[in-house]
C-alpha cells in the first residue's frame, strides 16, 4: 500500500448527524477546518486502537474485538439516550 502525505484529497463522507455536529463544534472551538478535525480524529483513533481490532468473519460480516466486554448495562444506557 502506497501512502501519499501532504496531499489534500477531497471526498464526500456520509456520517451520522451527531458525528458531524461534534466534529463541527470541535473545529469551531479550536479554530480549525472541519476536514482537518475529521482527519486528525481518524488518525488518533487508528493509533489508539491497539486494544480493539476489526476483522471480517467467515460470513463476510465485520467483527469487533473490544478492550472490554459490552455489558447489558452499556446497552441499556445507550438505549436510554435515544
N, C-alpha and C positions, 0 to 999 in steps of 0.2 A: 504494500500500500504506500503510495507516494503522497506525502502531505506538503502542501504549499502554505507557507506562513507569510504574513504581511500582505496578503491578498484579500481584498474585500469581495465577498460573494453575496449577491442579492438573491433572496429566495422568499417564498411565501410560506408562512407557517400557520397551521390550523391548531391553535391551542385553546384550552378552556378559558372562558372569560375571566375566571378568578385568577388564573396564572398571568394573564395579560395585565390585569389591573394591579396585581402585586409587582410585577416587573416594571410597569409604568410608574408606580409610586416610588420604587427604588431609584429609577432613573431620574425622576424629578428631584427627590431628596438629595441625591448625590451629584446632581447637575451633569448627568452623563446621557448618552444616547440610549434608546431602548435596545437597539441592536447590540451595543457593547455590553449592556447589563445581561441580556439573554445569553450572549456568547460566554461571558465570564461565569454565569451560573452553571452553564453546561460543563465548562471546563472544571469548575470547582467540584461539581457533582462526580465527574469521572475520576478525579484524583482522590476524593474522599470515600469512594465506594469500594474500598478494598474488602470490607466485610460482607458486601452484597454483590451478587452476580446474577446475570440473566443468561439463561440457556434456552435452547429450543428442545422441547420434548420429542419423543419418537412420533408423536401425533401432529407435530408442527406448531404446537402452542408454546408461547414463551412461559418459562417457569422462573420464579424469582427465589433466590436464597437470601434471606434477610439476616441482619445481625441478631435479631431475637424473634421468637415465635409471635405471631399475631394472635392475640387473645380475644375471647368473646367480649371482654370489656372494651378493647380497642374498636371492635366492630360496632358495638352499641354507641360508643362516643361519636364515631363518625356518622352513624345513622341519626343521632340526636341533633347533629349540626345541620342536617338537611332540613 
